[in-house]
Amino acid sequence: MEKILHTLISNWWGIVIICVVALALLVLISALLYRQFFKRFYDIVLSGMALLVLSPILLILIIVGAINMKGNPFFTQLRPGRKEKIFKLIKFRTMTNEKDENGNPLPDDVRLTKYGKLLRATSLDELPELINIFIGNMSIIGPRPLLVEYLPYYNEVEKHRHDVRPGLTGWAQVNGRNSLDWESRFACDVDYVHKISLWLDIKILFMTVMKVLKHSDVAEDTSKTEGNFAKIRQQQLQEAEKERV
């Protein structure tokens, strides 16, 4: 055994074999224990590496965003995470804070700047969420974190989307993104929760990269394609109540 090991480490092909075997073992163990340990492990490692590698781009976007938005380049909002625990989502701002004479925010399409449209089209506005991933509020792959006000309106099945950490991208995003109706999105989210695996996350990550490069399924104003889920569900409940009466 010692001679075999010595032969392997003494030759380049032997080192290659050792590396391949080690990598195969890591992949096998990762696949077996992915949900329990390695999903979070890879979230920390990959988001940390991404923050380091992309730090120059992040710095440029912070400066350009501060100039373009005439102030704070970041947008933060409370969102529900795993087990409905509330956290503060971080993104780059894409809209101004312009208000009408009564102090109410102007419509989204008015406040959305050309710079903001570019950020959304390239998904660069999502980059600060790497911080959320690194500290444990989010995962790279998972159901997208939606508004806190939606929480009372999920049915018992839909609530399972909060059994896992929300993601930077997810199964719903690569299967239609904002073009899907709410029921279809939630069905994708719950399906993902039940089927989490290393291979599925790799597939979703690859599909996300391809969609971003092709700029497909990107809605600049999500309210026009999605509508407010809370209002939609309230209307559905009211209609159901009328039918019972």
Residue pairs with C-beta under 8 A, 6 or more apart in sequence:
7 14
8 14
8 15
8 17
8 18
9 15
9 18
27 198
29 38
30 38
30 42
30 198
31 197
31 198
31 199
34 196
34 197
34 198
34 201
35 196
35 197
38 198
39 139
39 196
39 198
39 201
40 136
40 139
42 140
43 133
43 134
43 136
43 139
43 140
43 165
44 134
46 140
47 130
47 131
47 133
47 134
47 140
48 134
50 130
51 58
51 130
51 131
51 134
54 127
54 130
57 124
57 127
58 127
58 128
61 73
61 92
61 119
61 124
61 127
62 73
63 73
64 73
64 115
65 73
65 74
65 92
65 93
65 115
66 72
66 73
68 113
68 115
69 93
69 96
69 113
70 96
72 93
73 92
73 93
74 90
74 91
74 92
74 93
74 128
75 90
75 91
75 92
75 93
75 94
75 95
75 125
76 88
76 89
76 90
76 91
77 88
77 89
77 91
77 147
78 86
78 87
78 88
78 89
78 148
79 86
79 87
79 88
79 89
79 145
79 146
79 147
79 148
79 166
80 86
80 145
80 146
80 148
80 151
80 162
80 166
81 87
81 137
81 138
81 145
81 162
81 165
81 166
82 162
82 163
82 164
82 165
82 166
83 162
83 163
84 151
84 162
86 148
87 132
87 137
87 138
87 145
88 137
89 129
89 132
89 137
89 138
89 145
90 128
90 129
90 131
90 132
91 125
91 126
91 128
91 129
92 119
92 124
92 125
92 127
92 128
93 116
93 125
94 112
94 113
94 115
94 116
94 117
94 119
94 120
94 125
95 108
95 111
95 112
95 113
95 116
96 111
96 113
97 105
97 111
98 105
98 106
98 110
98 111
99 105
99 106
100 106
105 111
108 221
108 223
109 221
112 220
112 221
116 125
117 220
118 124
119 125
120 218
120 220
121 215
121 218
121 220
122 212
122 215
123 212
123 218
126 168
129 138
129 168
130 168
132 138
133 139
133 140
133 168
136 165
137 165
137 166
138 145
138 165
138 166
138 167
138 168
139 164
139 165
139 166
139 167
139 168
140 167
140 168
140 169
140 201
140 205
141 167
141 168
141 169
141 170
141 192
141 200
141 201
141 204
141 205
142 164
142 165
142 166
142 167
142 168
142 170
142 192
143 161
143 162
143 164
143 166
143 167
143 170
143 171
143 172
143 189
143 192
143 193
144 166
144 167
144 169
144 170
144 172
144 173
144 189
145 166
146 229
147 229
147 230
149 230
150 229
150 230
152 230
153 229
153 230
153 233
153 234
154 161
154 186
157 186
157 190
158 186
158 189
158 190
160 190
160 193
160 194
161 186
161 189
161 190
161 193
163 193
164 192
164 193
164 196
169 204
169 205
169 208
170 188
170 189
170 192
170 204
171 188
171 189
171 191
171 192
171 200
171 204
172 180
172 184
172 185
172 186
172 188
172 189
172 192
173 204
173 208
173 211
173 217
174 204
174 207
174 208
174 211
175 188
176 184
176 185
176 217
177 211
177 217
177 218
177 219
178 217
178 218
178 219
178 222
178 225
178 226
179 217
179 219
179 225
180 188
181 226
182 226
182 227
182 229
182 232
182 233
192 200
211 217
211 218
219 225
219 226
